Amino acid sequence: MLTILKRIVDEFNRQPMLEKALDKVARMVKEAMQTECCSIYLSDDENRHHLLMASDGLAINAIGSVAIGYDEGLVGLVGEKEEPVNIANARFHPRFLVTPQVHEEAYNGFLGAPIIHQRKVLGVISVQQSKPGLFDESEVAFLVTLAAQLGAVIAQAEAREAIDRAENPALKTRSRALKGVGGSNGIAIGSAFIIQPHISFSSIVPKRTHNIAREIIRFKQAVKKTQQELKVLSGKMTQILPSDTSAIFDVYNHMLNDDSLGEKVQAQIHNGWNAATALKIVIESICSEFEQMEDSYIRERITDIRDIGQRVLGNIVAKELARRALPDKLILVAEEVTASMLAEFPREKLVGVCSIKGSNNSHAAILARALGIPAVMGVEQLPLNNLDGRKTIIDGYSGHVYFNPDAIITREYQDLKAQEQELDSLVKSIAHEPACTADDVPLSLSINTGLAADFEVVRGINADGIGLYRTEIPFMVRNCFPSEQEQFLLYERALNAYPNKPINMRTLDVGGDKPLPYFPIAEDNPFLGWRGIRMTLDHPEILLVQVRAMLRANVGRGNLQILLPMITSVAEVEECLRLIEQAHKELCEELGKQIERPKIGVMLEVPAAIYQIGLLSKMVDFFSVGSNDLTQYLLAVDRNNSRVASLYDYYHPGVLEALHHIIQRCHKYSMPVSICGEMAGEPIGLLLLLAMGYRHFSMSAQNLLKAKWILKHLSITQAESLLAQVSDMSSPQQVRTSAIKMLDELGLGGFIRAGK
């Protein structure tokens, strides 16, 4: 089974056209199961039918023309039930659909399995046999396993083909969006710029070329570069290994000769493939041949072949990437976008972000919101190697991404972007006004920050301070821990940005999705591991240096407040307070004067802390709710995992109940509390939090003016009526639907979707 599954996945990687890959798979499955017919149908939600895309056993002229409705036939039954259907005599089943053009009258036994990816039925695979009778359990298990594997590869192949069709006039169809989750609201139109840290043969999408001579030169240059690298490696290894062991590099060089690997690759280039694709075809073909051989020594050489092929491939792609110029409107596309990537590009050129990994509250999405850059996360089917330089549209509201969009889609989004810009101009008209509701209830709106670029963004915005200064970002974009003096200069700038207004500086919060490149933390479950205050308490030398830098920057200013992340117990707070007191005492002695002690706050983001509000209120000065991690931990959802991204939702009844409980407990103990998670910057979240009793909000600078406008156009009573409506609702979608209806009625719908 494993062999055929691998061959099928390889077939999808090798074949540029989905139909051809499916045709080959149908033949392979028929042979493997020793049955008389195998057919593959793909689902079309728009027309609500399953289209026959490949078959070995049904009439050839039926392929691509026979469509079975979602509520018709046995194929439709498989899709409806979302489970395998095994029938002894299909022609006598009440759901049997007579379709003369497929010529299936000779078949009786039927077995079908749904092809599902991320809860969505993509199609159906079926096998048939002439003799009546059920397929046995092992055959059912095989087809189900195969269908599960097909789901992911078909989804990726469909995405790849949608992109190819958009750029090929002969295949031109209406542009189809790839779907992820909106990470940062807004629309971006620009050119895709691909960052791919690791190039592998599986990531190479087959591409044709018309310039044979250029591709042969590219290949030969890559081979020459690889030979030079091998020579250097061989020299190093000869010094530490016996000559017979280091002779492997001589074997590698021999493989690269024109009469060996090189000749075969050049032959594929002459067949019309580009250099990377030609190399992929040859390496995979050689490996496949070696896998069939009985000689164990020869089979073990597969590793050598893949290694040398990988080295040449890296040099082919590296040279191509090095020649790239930055487009004026750059949309960053990567497997996983990081803070250092965002910092690498000029802000005036970076207009959008698209990531294979991550969710709407991964750290990259939060940073994109802070910079006001539209972002879509978790677009799992992106064929990275086939996207560089393509015209791209990012819809951060819906999570849609278009590569090579047609003229109609482009015009639609250009119009929506123009409306979005009109709305931005409108909200800027109240930039200097204080925040309050329509019934004049005063509110506090602060910003979340951490990037130097944020301070440019917030100029001219009347914010009430910094509700969350993420001190980890300067740590993440360096190659070592910043010194006390470097931190002092950063914190001084932040405190000066809003004189006489509170600046909440969170102590170092790394781990989870915020790694330090020079201090790696390898854990099976990093979000439940060594992160936040747990790490800094284990390394007090890091925390003490940071606190000293904060206290020094606060001298003569007095607006510093220190925020402690990931608190789970009273003991942790006690130890933090002891270290802060130690740093304070040291500085007073060094400066020869008494300096001000800042207020200390605790982040409420671990559920355990919620139930210790009474105890913690006796130890600290204020609380700040981190809705991002709180939601993650309450729902047991890794907010970076795109497979479960749809389960991560602020509007889950359990999360709303917890947030309501927090504000009630804080009122009971007369404790100041703000909310600094991303929920505070969302229109729906803002309404619900306001109704619960929250009055201090912190959000990205890009969302602050929009929040101010929304609050000015609704009353506390209206917000409370929404909370009353949703309090008994059982699903986040119901909550969202009710809130959207209210926003639309208030003329505020443009803040939750593209356009006005």
Disulfide bonds with the S-S distance in Angstrom:
none
